[in-house]
């Protein structure tokens, strides 16, 4: 975190919530606490975040106090900057990439680069083939998110 902060004032850094939770659960185990923490992390508005934090507090004041030490902008969507281009809360992409190239990491640099080129090319072709078979105008994951947002919006009012 210190390295990222030293780059500049406008550089945003967020720790992986899954890693925050792994440390959290060592001291505060339980499915209800896990659900409350993730509800706060996934909250899109501050009122939703505050309700989730109150639920966490009602389950365990010590757990609530620990998570209160982190600013919401560091781990909850409700606190993210409106200028943020990514709302990802976990670093699964990095971990998935690292695990897929595990054999390549011990290769000499030329073999490593050729292996990465082969891996990325095959991945792009495989995903392109998948998308060519898909009939909707938007990709499946975004469609799933939009469908869920539409369903959730039916229960909300503008006031």
N, C-alpha and C positions, 0 to 999 in steps of 0.2 A: 504493500500500500504506500509506503514511504517513497519508493521509486516512482510510482505513477504520480504521486502528489508533487514530486520534484520537477516533473516535466513542465507544469504550468498550472495557473489558476483555473483555466477553463477545461481542464481534463477531468472527466468524470470517471470514477472508479467504483465498481460495486463488487463485493465478494460474492462468490457462488452461494446461493441460499442453501443448497443441498449440503455444502460443507459447513455452513453455519449451523444447520440443523444437526449434522453428525456430532459436532462439538456440544451443542445444546442437549442432545438426548443422553449424553454421558452423565449429565447432572440431573436431567428432568425427563425420565423415561415415561412412556405411556402413549397410547394411540390418541387419546383425547387432546393431549398437549401437542402432539404432532399435527393433528388436524387444525387446532387453533393457530399454531404458528404459521402453517401454510395458508390458512385463510387470511391472516394478516399480510403475508407476503404477496398473495395474489389479489388483494383488494385494489380496486382501480380508483377509488375515491377516499379522501380522508375520513368521511363519516363511516364508510365500510371498514377502513383500517382501525378506527377507534373502537367500533363495535367488536371487531375480532380481538383487539387487545384487551378489551374489557372481559371478553369470554376467557382469554388466556389468564387474566388476573383472577377471575373467579375459580379457575382450576388450580392455579398455583401462583401465589404472589411472588415467590422467588424466581420462577420462570419469567413472569411478566417483567420483574425488575431487571433481570439480565437482558432481555430483548429491548427494553426501554433505553438501555445504554447506547444502542445503535440508532443513529438517525434514520427515520423512515426512508429518506432518499437513498440510503445505502442498501436497503434490502427489500423494500416494498414498492410495488408499482404505484401505489398512491402517492409516494413521495418522489418519484422520478421526475426529472426535469421535463418540461414540455418540449425541449429541444433535443431530447434523446431520440436517436434513430432506432434503438433496439430496446425491447422490453424483456429480453431474455434474462432469466434469473439464475440459470445454471450454466455451467460451462461444458455441457454434454458434447457440443460440437468439437471442442478441442480434445476432449477425452476420447471421443469416437475416432477422430482422425489419428491421434497418437496410437491408439490400440491397433488401428488398421495398418500402420506402417512399422510395427514393432520389429519385424525381421529386417527391415531396411535400415534401421538406425545404426546397426553395427557394420554396415557396408562401407567401403571406401566412398569418398565424396561423389565420384562420377557414377558409380553404381547406385548410390542413394538417389541422385538426381534423376537418373534414368528410371529407377523404380517408382519414384514419385510421379514422373511424367506418365508412366504406364498406368499407375493407379488412378490418377486424376482423369486421364483420357477415358479409361474404361468407365469410371463413375459418371462422367458427363454423358457418354453415349448411352449408358443404361438408363439414366434419368430422362434423357431426351426421348428414348424409345417409350418409356412409361408415359410421358406427357403426350406423345403423339397418339397413344391409344385412349387418352382421356378425352371425354367429349365436352366438358364444361369450359367456360371462358376463363375461369380462374383455377389456380392449382388446388388440389384436394385439401391440404391442411388449412389454407386460408378460407376455403369454403366452409370447412368444419367450424372454424372460429367465428365466421360471420353468421352461420346458422345458429350457433349457441348464443351469440350476442343478440340476434333478432328474438330468439325465444326468451332470453332474460329481459329484453326491453319491453315485452308485452306486459310485464308486471310493474313497470315503472311509470311515474307521471312526471311531467316537466316542472311541477311545483315543489 
